[in-house]
Amino acid sequence: MLDRLFALKAHDTSVGTEVLAGVTTFLTMAYIVVVNPLILGDAGMPVTGVAVATCLAAAFGSLVMGLVANVPLALAPGMGLNAYFTYTVVKGMGLPWETALGCVFLSGAAFFLLTVAGVRRLILDAMPRSLTAAVGGGIGLFIAFIGLKSAGVIVASPATTVGLGDLTAPTTALSLLGLLLIAGLQVRKVRGAVLIGIVLTALAGWGMGLVHPPSATATGVRLSDLTGTLLRLDIPAALSLKGGAGLALLEIVFVFLFVDVFDNVGTLSAVLRRTGGTEVDGAGPPRLNRILLADSVATMAGAAVGVSTVTSYIESAAGVAVGGRTGLTSVVVGLLFLATLAVTPWIQAIPAAATAPALILVGALMMGSLGEVAWDDPAAAIPAFLTVVAIPLTYSIANGLAFGITAHAILKLVGGRARRSDWLLYGLTVLFVARFIYLAKG
């Protein structure tokens, strides 16, 4: 039955290999169950509720991807977009988290409609690869900056804006210990290095008395955990931002949509290269629309249960590396996320000092995309640089995108390389310039 459903023989694989690949992928990305609730918790969301929602969203997305698209691509709430959700949309713009979830749902719906309408190609052609790579690097810096701040390594300074914190403080010292531990495990290529590092650092934190460990009976999912975030999204409130579909709504939805589209396509391309498949930037695999539709449906479902944008994970390549070739790998990942529901009450007992090192190192790994920028070409390097520095320094992915796209459009025009087919690029530039003017007057 499994062979007929996933075409195992046609892909030269077996049930055992696919299960091993699924377990491997799960171990490399399971840290999201711990990290995501703490980031969204800063937005005022119930931590245990978000932990349950994270497991459900990751399970649903991975199962849909495996059963519908039959590719070894696992999904979960995306790093970077969860930080944008909390620190820019909720804390920066002052939106209730329920309204922000409504914006996430709208971005997923827009992704779905664009895929059905075939507009995906238009969006991909409008953005140079160097700029999308810079967005990935900028988000990596953003996440690492948040991790360093959470660890107490970086603190506010009236003289220099930021400065070095007290490295001898118990929580900061514990975070640095966790950083060395996770880094060492990654150097040794230990599967699940990030998750193992978080757990061991948390145990050390409990031993030091920084936080209290959960009670022995703190297992299983309670009804109150499910209702904390389930169906709390407020779509009408999202649509009414600034008097309707104004700049605020367009900005939020655009960022969620833009990053999700390019993150999904970039991840899929990398995974396909490892399986020997066709790259997305070319003709694309026959199941490409199914893959993108699965991603958009997962984002809408994730908003419904109470998490930020759900997207594909580059950690899926770890499962591919050990032989995963079909959607059975993703199904195994989904089932393991469901099994993780049994320990979600323990998430509240994980100290920030244990998750901060994970944020720092995940951010560091995301910097690898900057290798795709042609730094010797000013037309590519300048927009990329502005994108990379603007995202962490302004605490906003939207600002980074605005600087990068505007600079790219202007330099393309000055260099005499503008074409009529670039109408979408220049349309976005006009919107971003209008946004800058609006923010300056506001």
C-alpha positions in Angstrom: 0.0 0.0 0.0 2.8 2.4 0.9 4.6 1.6 -2.3 1.5 2.4 -4.4 0.8 5.6 -2.4 4.4 7.0 -2.5 5.9 5.2 -5.5 8.8 3.9 -3.4 10.2 1.6 -6.0 10.0 4.2 -8.7 12.1 6.5 -6.4 14.5 3.7 -5.6 13.8 3.8 -1.8 12.2 1.7 0.9 9.9 2.1 3.9 12.9 1.7 6.3 14.9 4.3 4.5 12.0 6.8 4.4 11.3 6.3 8.2 15.0 6.9 9.0 14.9 10.0 6.8 11.8 11.2 8.6 13.3 10.7 12.0 16.5 12.5 11.0 14.6 15.5 9.6 12.4 15.7 12.7 15.4 15.7 15.0 17.0 18.6 13.1 13.9 20.8 13.2 12.2 19.8 16.5 13.8 22.8 18.2 11.0 24.9 16.7 8.6 23.3 19.3 10.6 25.0 22.0 11.8 28.2 20.3 8.6 29.3 18.5 6.4 29.4 21.7 8.9 31.6 23.5 9.1 34.1 20.6 5.4 34.3 20.1 5.0 34.4 23.8 6.7 37.8 23.7 3.7 38.9 21.7 1.4 38.1 24.6 0.3 34.7 23.3 -0.1 31.8 25.8 3.2 29.8 25.6 1.7 26.3 26.1 -1.1 27.1 23.7 1.5 28.1 21.0 3.5 25.0 21.7 0.4 22.8 21.0 -0.4 24.9 17.9 3.2 24.6 16.7 3.0 20.8 16.9 -0.4 20.7 15.1 0.7 23.2 12.4 3.9 21.3 11.7 2.2 18.0 11.7 -0.6 19.2 9.4 1.8 20.9 7.0 4.2 18.0 6.8 1.4 15.4 6.3 -0.3 17.5 3.6 3.1 18.0 1.8 3.8 14.3 2.0 0.4 13.0 1.0 -0.5 15.6 -1.7 2.8 16.5 -3.2 4.8 13.3 -2.4 8.1 15.2 -1.7 10.4 14.8 1.4 9.8 18.4 2.5 8.8 19.0 6.1 7.0 22.2 7.2 6.7 24.2 10.5 6.3 27.8 11.6 9.2 29.7 10.0 12.0 31.3 11.9 12.4 35.0 11.1 8.7 35.4 10.3 7.8 34.5 13.9 10.2 37.3 15.0 8.7 39.7 12.5 5.2 38.7 13.8 6.2 39.4 17.4 8.7 42.3 17.4 7.5 44.3 14.3 3.8 43.6 13.8 2.6 43.1 17.4 5.1 45.0 19.6 6.3 47.6 16.9 3.0 48.4 15.3 0.8 47.7 18.3 -1.5 45.2 16.7 -3.2 42.6 18.8 -1.8 39.2 18.2 -5.3 38.0 17.1 -5.2 40.6 14.3 -1.7 39.6 13.3 -2.8 36.0 12.9 -5.6 37.4 10.6 -2.8 38.9 8.5 -1.0 35.6 8.4 -4.1 33.9 7.2 -4.6 36.6 4.5 -1.0 36.1 3.3 -1.6 32.3 3.0 -4.8 33.0 1.0 -2.9 35.4 -1.3 -0.2 32.7 -1.8 -2.9 30.2 -2.6 -4.6 32.5 -5.2 -1.3 33.5 -6.8 -0.4 29.9 -7.2 -3.7 28.9 -8.7 -3.6 32.0 -11.1 0.0 31.2 -12.1 1.4 34.5 -11.0 4.2 32.8 -9.1 6.5 33.0 -12.1 5.9 36.7 -12.4 7.0 37.3 -8.8 10.1 35.1 -9.1 11.2 36.9 -12.2 10.8 40.4 -10.6 13.3 39.7 -7.9 17.0 39.0 -8.5 18.5 36.0 -6.7 21.0 38.2 -5.0 18.2 40.2 -3.3 16.3 37.2 -2.1 19.6 35.7 -0.8 20.2 39.0 1.1 16.8 38.8 2.7 17.7 35.3 4.0 21.0 36.7 5.4 19.3 39.7 6.9 16.8 37.5 8.7 19.6 35.4 10.0 21.2 38.5 11.5 17.8 39.6 12.9 17.3 36.2 14.6 20.9 36.2 16.0 20.5 39.7 17.3 17.3 38.7 19.2 19.2 35.7 20.6 22.1 37.8 21.8 19.8 40.3 23.4 17.8 37.5 25.1 21.0 36.0 26.4 22.1 39.3 27.9 25.2 39.4 25.7 24.0 42.6 24.0 22.3 45.3 26.1 21.1 48.8 25.5 23.6 51.6 26.0 22.8 55.3 26.0 26.2 56.2 24.7 26.6 53.6 21.9 23.0 52.4 21.4 24.1 48.8 22.2 26.9 47.5 24.3 28.3 44.3 25.8 26.4 42.9 28.8 27.7 41.3 32.0 29.0 38.0 30.8 29.4 36.8 34.4 25.6 37.0 35.1 24.2 33.5 35.7 21.7 33.6 32.8 24.3 35.1 30.3 26.9 32.6 31.4 24.4 29.7 30.9 23.5 31.0 27.4 27.2 31.1 26.4 27.7 27.6 27.8 24.7 26.5 25.7 26.1 28.3 22.6 29.4 26.4 22.9 27.5 23.1 23.5 25.3 23.4 20.5 28.2 24.6 18.3 30.3 21.7 19.4 27.6 19.2 18.7 27.1 20.7 15.2 30.8 20.5 14.5 30.6 16.9 15.5 27.6 16.5 13.1 25.4 15.2 15.8 21.8 14.8 14.6 19.4 17.0 16.6 22.3 19.1 17.9 20.1 22.2 18.5 17.4 20.2 20.3 19.9 18.3 22.4 21.7 21.6 23.3 18.4 23.3 24.4 17.5 20.3 26.6 20.9 20.1 28.3 21.1 23.8 28.8 17.6 23.8 30.3 18.6 21.0 32.7 21.6 23.1 33.7 19.3 26.0 34.3 17.0 24.0 36.5 20.0 22.7 38.4 21.2 26.3 39.0 17.7 27.3 40.2 17.2 29.9 37.4 13.8 28.4 36.7 11.8 25.6 38.3 11.4 22.3 36.4 7.9 21.1 35.6 6.0 18.8 37.9 6.2 15.1 37.3 2.5 15.2 36.2 3.0 17.9 33.6 2.4 15.7 30.6 -0.3 15.5 27.9 -2.5 18.2 26.3 -5.2 19.8 28.2 -8.4 21.4 26.7 -7.3 24.8 27.9 -4.0 24.5 26.0 -5.9 23.9 22.8 -8.3 26.8 23.2 -5.6 29.3 24.1 -4.9 30.1 20.4 -7.3 27.9 18.4 -9.5 30.0 16.0 -8.4 33.2 17.8 -7.4 34.9 14.5 -9.3 38.1 13.7 -9.6 38.5 9.9 -12.1 41.3 10.0 -9.8 43.4 12.2 -6.9 42.7 9.8 -9.0 43.9 6.9 -9.9 47.1 8.7 -6.4 48.2 9.3 -5.9 51.9 8.5 -9.3 52.1 6.9 -9.2 49.0 4.8 -6.5 47.6 2.5 -4.1 50.4 3.2 -0.4 50.6 3.5 -0.3 48.9 6.9 -2.2 45.8 5.8 -0.4 45.6 2.5 3.0 45.9 4.2 2.3 43.1 6.7 0.7 40.7 4.2 3.4 41.4 1.6 6.2 40.6 4.0 4.6 37.4 5.2 3.9 36.5 1.5 7.2 37.5 0.0 9.4 35.7 2.5 7.2 32.6 2.5 7.2 32.4 -1.4 11.0 32.8 -1.7 11.8 30.7 1.4 9.7 27.9 0.0 11.1 28.1 -3.5 14.7 28.3 -2.2 14.3 25.4 0.2 12.6 23.3 -2.5 15.3 24.0 -5.0 18.0 23.0 -2.5 16.2 19.8 -1.5 15.5 18.9 -5.2 19.2 19.3 -6.0 20.1 16.8 -3.3 17.6 14.3 -4.7 18.8 14.8 -8.3 15.5 16.4 -9.3 14.8 19.5 -11.4 15.5 22.9 -9.9 12.5 25.2 -9.3 14.2 28.0 -11.2 14.0 26.0 -14.4 10.9 24.4 -15.8 10.0 23.1 -12.4 8.9 19.6 -11.3 5.4 18.4 -12.4 4.2 18.6 -8.8 5.4 22.2 -8.2 1.9 23.6 -8.0 0.9 20.9 -5.5 3.9 21.8 -3.4 3.1 25.5 -3.3 -0.6 24.9 -2.7 0.3 22.6 0.2 2.5 25.3 1.7 -0.2 28.0 1.4 -2.9 25.7 2.9 -0.5 25.0 5.8 -0.1 28.7 6.4 -3.8 29.2 6.6 -4.3 26.2 8.8 -1.4 27.4 11.0 -3.0 30.8 11.5 -6.3 29.1 12.4 -4.6 27.0 15.2 -2.5 30.0 16.4 1.0 30.3 14.9 2.8 32.6 12.4 3.6 31.6 8.8 4.2 27.9 8.2 6.8 27.2 5.6 9.2 24.5 4.3 12.4 23.8 6.3 15.8 23.6 4.8 16.5 21.0 7.5 14.5 18.7 5.2 17.9 18.3 3.4 19.1 16.3 6.4 16.5 13.6 5.7 17.3 13.6 2.0 20.9 13.1 2.8 20.2 9.8 4.5 18.0 8.6 1.6 14.6 10.3 1.9 13.0 10.6 -1.6 9.2 10.6 -1.2 6.4 12.1 0.8 6.6 9.2 3.3 9.5 11.0 4.9 7.3 14.1 5.4 4.5 11.9 6.8 6.9 10.4 9.4 7.9 14.0 10.4 4.2 14.9 10.8 3.4 11.9 12.9 6.4 12.6 15.2 5.2 16.2 15.7 1.8 14.8 16.8 3.6 12.6 19.2 5.4 15.6 20.6 2.1 17.0 21.9 2.6 14.8 25.0 5.4 17.0 26.3 4.2 20.5 25.3 3.4 21.5 29.0 7.1 21.2 29.7 7.8 24.1 27.2 6.9 26.7 29.8 9.8 25.5 32.0 12.5 26.0 29.3 14.4 29.2 30.3 15.2 31.9 27.7 18.9 31.2 28.4 18.4 27.8 26.8 16.7 29.0 23.6 18.9 32.1 23.0 21.9 30.0 21.8 19.6 28.2 19.4 18.5 31.5 17.9 22.1 32.7 17.6 23.2 29.6 15.8 20.2 29.2 13.6 20.7 32.8 12.5 24.4 32.0 11.8 23.4 29.1 9.5 21.0 31.4 7.6 23.9 33.6 6.7 25.1 31.0 4.2 22.7 32.4 1.6 24.9 35.5 1.3 27.3 33.5 -0.7 24.9 33.7 -3.6 25.3 37.5 -3.8 27.6 38.8 -6.6 29.6 41.1 -4.2 31.9 42.3 -7.0 28.9 43.8 -8.9 27.7 47.1 -7.4 24.3 46.7 -8.9 23.8 43.5 -6.9 26.0 44.2 -3.9 24.5 47.6 -2.8 20.9 46.6 -2.7 21.9 43.3 -1.0 24.0 45.2 1.6 21.2 47.7 2.4 18.8 44.8 2.8 21.1 42.8 5.1 21.9 45.8 7.5 18.4 47.3 7.5 16.6 44.2 8.7 18.4 43.8 12.1 19.2 47.5 12.7 15.6 48.7 12.1 14.1 45.5 13.7 12.0 45.0 10.6 12.1 42.7 7.6 9.7 45.1 5.8 12.3 47.9 6.0 15.0 45.7 4.7 12.9 44.7 1.7 11.9 48.3 1.1 15.5 49.5 1.0 16.7 46.6 -1.1 14.0 46.6 -3.7 14.0 50.4 -4.0 17.8 50.5 -4.4 17.7 47.6 -7.0 15.1 49.4 -9.1 16.9 52.7 -9.1 20.3 51.2 -9.9 18.7 49.1 -12.7 17.2 52.3 -14.1 20.4 54.3 -13.8 22.4 51.5 -15.4 20.1 51.5 -18.4 18.9 47.9 -17.8 15.3 48.7 -17.0 12.8 46.8 -19.2 9.1 47.0 -19.8 8.7 43.6 -18.1 10.0 45.1 -14.9 6.6 46.8 -14.2 6.0 44.8 -11.0 9.4 45.8 -9.7 8.8 49.5 -10.2 5.2 49.2 -8.9 6.6 47.8 -5.7 9.2 50.6 -5.6 6.5 53.3 -5.8 4.6 51.6 -3.0 7.7 51.5 -0.8 8.5 55.1 -1.5 4.9 56.0 -0.6 5.4 53.9 2.6 8.5 55.9 3.6 6.7 59.2 3.1 3.7 57.9 5.1 6.0 56.7 8.0 7.8 60.1 8.0 4.5 62.0 8.3 3.1 59.6 10.8 
